[in-house]
């Protein structure tokens, strides 16, 4: 259930931008947010399970994924596929209720897109995770753009350009912390001919992309918060952006270490350097947590700013 923190982050982020300061928070908003969160969770669960089914051979070579393999062996891949179908059917009443309370064609389209990506990312013949730039587009859509937009449009119809500016920055940040996950799997993916974007670019350029994306993402997201807080006459609360900056900087330092190791491996090819790359990349869940907690904190501050009497 490692995707639950990410979905909760998407919920809080979208909620903070969707709130109308004049109207405040209503029971309807809370109900709609709850329904959208349930649907996001089911889609994420389906995507994770399909990935485990169709990545069984890859995961069996990864010591960090022993528990996943054990669960798959206990359940059997056929049973997991049936569970996925059952979960999809279970989600339909929640979707119907959401659309009944807040009919919007874009919500249905976003839900369909999310389920399609959950399937197409891992399942042949599409298997987008093996198609470099399509893998990149599917990941940023599934992990950032679609979840946040789904919650946002379930709560409001207001098209705030500053929100979309923020979303660009957030998406860059999200993908930056996904790159080390691909780096950890780089050597196995390359051997198994799974062409993720990191495999396509190589370790050095992938590490450079992570550095550029987290730097640009933090700047763009921070600028969006400053603009939004300024419009609310709550600019002093922008001081909390220091937390976001500190989290991004700490992760950025780890990305620089990965870049240094990648360059060392490119010049030497030593197994010891390869192990260091894998071991450092394996710490990525901590980096994801740090960055997401910082953005959630800033989103809570933004909610307070909007509801401040």
N, C-alpha and C positions, 0 to 999 in steps of 0.2 A: 504493500500500500504506500510505496514511496512517492506516488504522485499526489497524495492527499495534500501535503503542504503546498505543492505547486498550485493545485486547484483552489485551495483556501486563499493563497496569495492573489490569484486571478480574481477571485470573488471580492476581496477587500479592495483591490486596485480599481476594478470596474465600479464597485459601489461608491467609492470616493469621488469618482468623476461623474457619476450619474446623478448624485444628489443635487436637488435644486435647493439652494439656500433659503428661498422664500417659502417653499412647501415643506421642507424638512423631511423626516423619515416617517413613512406611514406603514400600517400593518400590511397593506397590499405589497409594498416594496419588499418587505421582509419575506413574505410568502413567495413572491416571484424570484427573489434571490435564492431562497432555499430550493425551489424547484430547479432553477438553472444549475445550482451546485450539484444536485443529485444527478441530473443528466450529464454534466461534465464528468462526474466521478465514474459513471457507468461507461461512458465512451473511453475514458482513460484506462479503465479496467480491461475493456475489450482489447484495446490496442496493446496493452502490456501482455495479456495472455496470448494473443496471436503472435506477438514477437517472440515469446518464449517457445511456442510450438514450432515456429519455422526457423528459429535460431538455435535449435537444440544441439546440432552438431558443433556450431560455433561456441556456444556457451559451455559445452562439455570439456572444452580445452582451457577454460578460464577458471583458475582457482578461486576467484572472487565471486563466482556464480554457482558454487557447489550446491547451495540451498535450493536455487531455482531448478537445477537438474534433479535433485532429490525429490522435490515436489512433483515435477513432471513425470518421473519414473513411478511414483506412487499413484498418481491419478491416471496416467496414460494420455497420450496426445489426442486420441479420439474423444475421450471424455471431456477434455478441456474445450475442444471445438463445440461439443454439445452445450457446455456451460456458457460459452460465448453466445450461442444462438438464444439460449434461455434469457441471458442478461439483456440482449437486444429486445426481446419480447417484453420483458419486465419494464424496460424504459418507455415503451409506447404509451401506457396510461399517464405517466408523468409528462410526457411531451404533449399529449392531448389536453391535459389540464392546464399546462402552461399556455398553449395556444388559445385555449378557451378564455383564460383570464387576460391574455395579452396577445391578440392575434396580430402577427406581423409575418409576412412571407419571408423576410430576411432571417427570422429565427429558425424557420423550417429549413431554409437553405444552409444556414450555418450548422445546424444539427446534422443534416445529410452530409455536408462536407467533412465534418469531424468524424463521422462513422466511416466515410469512404477512405479517409486518410488512415484511420485505425486499421483498416483492412489492407489498403494498397501499400502501406509502408513496408510490411513484412511478407505478404503473401504473393507467391509467384502467380502469373508471369509478370505482374507489374513490379513488385518488390522494389519500391522507390528508394529504399535504403542503400541499394546497390547502384544507384544512378547519379552519383556525385551531386550536380547542381539541383536535380530534382529532389534528392535527399535533403539538401539544404532548405529548399522551399517548403517541403513537406514538414520538416521539423519546426521551422519558425512559425508556420501556420498552425500546427497542432499544439505547440507548447506555449505560444504567446498570442498570436493574432486572433485565432478563432475563439479560444476560451474567454478572453477579455471582451471581445466584441459580442459574444453570445450573452454574457451577463449584462453588459452595458445596454444592449438593445432590448433586453427583457425588462429593463427598468426605466428607460427613457427613449424618446425619439429625437432629442435635441442633438444636432450635429455640431459639436464643439471642435473647432479647428485646433485648439491647444491640446485637447485630448488626443487627437490623431498625431500631433507632434510628439507628445509623450509616448504614444504607442510605438512610434518608430524607434525612439531611444530604448524603450523597454525591450523591444524585439532584438535589437542589437546586443543588449546586455545578456538576454537569455541565451542567445546562440553562442556568445563568447564563453559562457560557462558550460556549454554542451561540448565544445571542441575538445577539452581534456578527456571527456568520456570516450570520444572517438580516438584520441591519442592513446589511451590505455589499451584499446582494442586494435590499434593500428597494425601491429605485426601479425596478429591472427587474421584480421580482415584482409590484409594484403596477400597472405598465404592462401586464403580461401577464395580469393578473387572477388571480395565484396568491396566495391568501389564507393566508399563513403567520400564525402568531399575532402576529408583529411587525407585519405589515401590518394585521391586525385592530385591534391596540392603538394603532398609530402609534409613531413613533420615540421620543417622549418617555416614554410609558408603558412601552415595551419596555425602554428604558434604565434606568428606575426599577426594573422587575422584575429586571433583571440585578443591580443593586446590592443589592436586598433578598434575592434568592436566594443570592448568594455570601456575604453576611453571615450569613444564617440557616443556610446549609449548613455554613459553617465552624464556627459555634458548636455546632450539633447534632453534627457529626462529632467535633469536639474533645471534647465532653462524653462521647460514647460511648467514645472511647479512654481518657479519664480513668477512667471507671467500670470498663472492662475491665482496665486496668493496676492499678487499686486492688484488684480482686479477685484479682490475681496477686501482690500485695504488691510490685509493681514501679513504684509511682507516680513515683519520681524520673525514670523514663524519659519521663514526660510532658513534660519539658523540650524534647523534640524537636518538640513541637507548635508551638514558636516558628517553626520552618521553614514549617509549614503556614500559620500566621498571617501571616508575612511575605510568602509567595507570594500569598495571598488579598488582602492589603492592596495589593500592587503592582498586581495586576489591577484591584482596586476603584478605584484612582486613574485607570486608563485608562477604566473604565466612567463615572466622573464626567466625564471629558473628553468622552465620547460624549454624555452627557446635556447638557452645556453646548452642544455643537455642535448637538444636536437642537433645543434651545430657540432657538438663534440661527437655525436654518433655518426653524423654524416662524414666527418673527417677520419674517424677511427674504425667504426663498425664494431666496436668492442661489445661483448655480451654484457659486461658489467654496466656499461652506460645504458644499454637497452633495458636492463632490469631497473635501473634508477628512473628511467622515463616512465615505465609501467607503474612502479611503486609511488612516484610522485603524482601521477595522473589519477591513481586510485583514491587519492584524498579529495577528489573533486566533489563528492557529496557534501563535504563540509563547506566548500567554497560556494556551492549552490545555495546552501542553507544561509550562509552569512549574507550573501547578496540579496536573497529574497526577503530575509528578515528586515534588512535595512529599508528596502522599498516598501514593505508592509508598514513599518513604523512611520515612514513619510506619508503613506496613504492615510493612516489613522490621524496623523497631524492635520492632513488636508480635510478629513471629515470634521474634525473639531473646528477648524477654521470656518467651514461652511455653516456649522450649527451654532457657532459662537453668538450669544445674544447681543 
